[in-house]
Amino acid sequence: MTTRVYNEIIEISNSDTQNFWHKRAQNSDGLKAVLLGDDKNAHSKRNEKECRILMEQIKDLEELDILDIGCGIGRWAENLYGKIRNYTGIDYSKGFIKTAKERFREDENINFYEMSVCNMTPEILAQKYNLIICTGVLMYVNDSDLEQIFRKIRDFSPEYIHIQESISLMDGRLTLDNFESKELKSNYSAIYRTQAEYEQYFKDFDIIKTDLLLDDEIGGRKETNARYWIGRTK
Ligand SMILES: C[S@@+](CC[C@H](N)C(=O)[O-])C[C@H]1O[C@@H](n2cnc3c(N)ncnc32)[C@H](O)[C@@H]1O
């Protein structure tokens, strides 16, 4: 059965979602694996745009100490490479963590850990970060886990946060619950929350820049888009 659920808070299966990402991690095209869709040109345009937007806002940071939550192949380690003092990436996909470790095996200051965002372990992550990044991850996390994730992010007191997420452009959220996606050739679950639903978690941050990310060329849709928020701890 395929399901699109409008306006209702329902839980998606964490294990199904983890399995979905486990399979994606076997894809040899890293950008395609994490950004989904088939259009290579759109992937690189989108990546460049995301990078440009973030770099513009964090110009004052000379050296970056980054925690990248749900890091995938370490796209942000690559995008910000020249400015990194220390980078920690966490992801619950064994395959992505393996690929990421291989890509940055020569860089002692760039480390990856297999870990769920719902279970971030302070013993490993007990450093000071001036930038916490979480892009394209929270739509796979249920509401019951979001509050504690943002509490942990706040506890790190990062100078900057960069959150980016697929959102619903409609009045209410859309949940794909084990939806049979022809495009992804897989069943797929994800929660497209509204902008307001996310913004209730940002009260400890001053949002300095937020906008929609995608236009028609790089994947904007009628009902959904991606929104980014760049904020500073108050
Ligand atoms: C759309 S990809 C984005 C990857 C990366 N943030 C980027 O922007 O390139 C989503 C990533 O989130 C990870 N992910 C989803 N749910 C997670 C969870 N509960 N804990 C850790 N990682 C998770 C997936 O394994 C996948 O790597």
Ligand as a Chemical Component Dictionary entry (heavy atoms), coordinates in Angstrom:
data_LIG
# 
_chem_comp.id                   LIG 
_chem_comp.type                 NON-POLYMER 
_chem_comp.pdbx_formal_charge   0 
_chem_comp.three_letter_code    LIG 
# 
loop_
_chem_comp_atom.comp_id 
_chem_comp_atom.atom_id 
_chem_comp_atom.alt_atom_id 
_chem_comp_atom.type_symbol 
_chem_comp_atom.charge 
_chem_comp_atom.model_Cartn_x 
_chem_comp_atom.model_Cartn_y 
_chem_comp_atom.model_Cartn_z 
_chem_comp_atom.pdbx_ordinal 
LIG C1  C1  C 0  19.571 13.590 1.941  1  
LIG S1  S1  S 1  20.995 12.817 2.654  2  
LIG C2  C2  C 0  21.933 14.284 3.100  3  
LIG C3  C3  C 0  23.368 13.994 3.428  4  
LIG C4  C4  C 0  24.194 15.217 3.818  5  
LIG N1  N1  N 0  23.658 15.888 4.972  6  
LIG C5  C5  C 0  24.272 16.179 2.648  7  
LIG O1  O1  O 0  23.609 17.220 2.703  8  
LIG O2  O2  O -1 24.994 15.889 1.709  9  
LIG C6  C6  C 0  20.324 12.318 4.228  10 
LIG C7  C7  C 0  21.361 11.716 5.146  11 
LIG O3  O3  O 0  20.822 11.653 6.453  12 
LIG C8  C8  C 0  21.216 10.439 7.039  13 
LIG N2  N2  N 0  20.260 10.166 8.124  14 
LIG C9  C9  C 0  18.913 10.101 8.046  15 
LIG N3  N3  N 0  18.384 9.835  9.274  16 
LIG C10 C10 C 0  19.429 9.770  10.134 17 
LIG C11 C11 C 0  19.540 9.513  11.523 18 
LIG N4  N4  N 0  18.461 9.270  12.292 19 
LIG N5  N5  N 0  20.761 9.530  12.094 20 
LIG C12 C12 C 0  21.874 9.754  11.324 21 
LIG N6  N6  N 0  21.835 9.969  10.003 22 
LIG C13 C13 C 0  20.623 9.984  9.414  23 
LIG C14 C14 C 0  21.196 9.449  5.889  24 
LIG O4  O4  O 0  21.939 8.281  6.139  25 
LIG C15 C15 C 0  21.784 10.302 4.768  26 
LIG O5  O5  O 0  23.177 10.239 4.753  27 
# 
loop_
_chem_comp_bond.comp_id 
_chem_comp_bond.atom_id_1 
_chem_comp_bond.atom_id_2 
_chem_comp_bond.value_order 
_chem_comp_bond.pdbx_ordinal 
LIG C1  S1  SING 1  
LIG S1  C2  SING 2  
LIG S1  C6  SING 3  
LIG C2  C3  SING 4  
LIG C3  C4  SING 5  
LIG C4  N1  SING 6  
LIG C4  C5  SING 7  
LIG C5  O1  DOUB 8  
LIG C5  O2  SING 9  
LIG C6  C7  SING 10 
LIG C7  O3  SING 11 
LIG C7  C15 SING 12 
LIG O3  C8  SING 13 
LIG C8  N2  SING 14 
LIG C8  C14 SING 15 
LIG N2  C9  SING 16 
LIG N2  C13 SING 17 
LIG C9  N3  DOUB 18 
LIG N3  C10 SING 19 
LIG C10 C11 SING 20 
LIG C10 C13 DOUB 21 
LIG C11 N4  SING 22 
LIG C11 N5  DOUB 23 
LIG N5  C12 SING 24 
LIG C12 N6  DOUB 25 
LIG N6  C13 SING 26 
LIG C14 O4  SING 27 
LIG C14 C15 SING 28 
LIG C15 O5  SING 29 
# 
